[in-house]
Amino acid sequence: MRRKIAIVLFNLGGPDSPAAIKPFLRNLFSDPAILRVPFFVRFFLARILAGTRLKPATENYALLGGKSPLLALTQQQADALAAQFGDIDAKCFIAMRYWHPFSLETARAVKAWKPDEVVLLPLYPQYSSTTTGSSLTAWRTAAAATGLVARTTSLCCYATDPAYIAATTAIVRSAYDNAVQTLGGTTPLRVLFSAHGLPEKIIQAGDPYQQQIEQTTAAVLREWGQPDLDWVVCYQSRATPVKWIGPSTDQEIERAGRDGVAVLVIPIAFVSEHSETLVELDIEYRHLAEKSGVKGYFRVPAHNADPGFIAALTGLVRRALASGPGLCSQNRCTADRTDCPFALSAVEKAH
């Protein structure tokens, strides 16, 4: 009999109706990995932040038909990935962090399927304690609650995986060439590698995310080999009133206007279209670019079910299976990134 492999795709999730927006926001801000304050403070602060964000979030999702497209796009990725495994009995499941299907629902479905092995595959190429780390914690809790027992391999990151970098670069190169052609070769083009931001204190506490964003960017630039490229890494989607890492994407768009250049925005941390790309980048930042006098505004699409990206995920899953149960990574963090899961595992073993 062929091995039964359950592949669990982790993603953020998104509201599936206007009524789901408020509880989705509450779930997001109630996560201790997001709001790092004492529980009793977080309980009230989460409700305050959810209330503050409700109106703009509702307006944003209205532009997307009243719901997030993320689940449907993740399902397309799951279907495409499952089709790559003809030699094993592989089934893909989806576990969202802040809206259905939650990890508990998915763990029950995985247990009912009775797999021989489980591979946990985050759709976050760069590790952060706020994304992959939070999802892994939620999954461990759900697996324990449901009594799911199976050999499990957790892929923590693939920020510099060669196949992922090649797939990303191919999408970027195509969008860049189209932008240059549209500009007619007369207007300089600046490339903005835009990633979701994080509070500065989380990075200072040892989170590897910013380092891995820079590693992904460097790897894409090497693969691309575009001479004399004008580029910068920047960060979008600030959500709380504390200092976030920078420079911010909106600041870089305004600077491009002052410098008289066009911009091509690459959503370097996102592999699926959702509100941060379809609304923030495509609508809000485009409007800012026009207001700031930017000579042209272009955006690289997210991977979604791009064949090259699905092939990269396939390779990652196969190597994870070959590595055996436990943590698996296509990346290594520097020693000061103490929130790296490998660093955390070493501390746990030492104690």
Buried (B, 14 or more C-beta within 10 A) or exposed (E): EEEBBBBBBBBBBBBBEBEBBBBBBBBBBBBEBBBBEEEEEBBEBBBEBBEBBBEEBBEBBEEBEBBBBBBEBBBBBBEBBBEBBEEBBBBBBBBBBBBBBBBBBBBBBBBEBEBBBBBBBBBBBBBBBBBBBBBBBBBBEBBEEBEBEBBBBBBBBBBBBEBBBBBBBBBBBEBBEEBBEEBEEEBBBBBBBBBBBBBBEBBEEBBBBBBBBBBBBBBBBEBBEBEEEBBBBBBBBBBBEEEBBBEBBBEBBBBBBEBEBBBBBBBBBBBBBBBBBBBBBBEBBBEBBEEBEBBBBBBBBBBBBBEBBBBBBBBBBBBBBEEEBEBBBBBEBEEEBBBBBBBBEEEEEEE
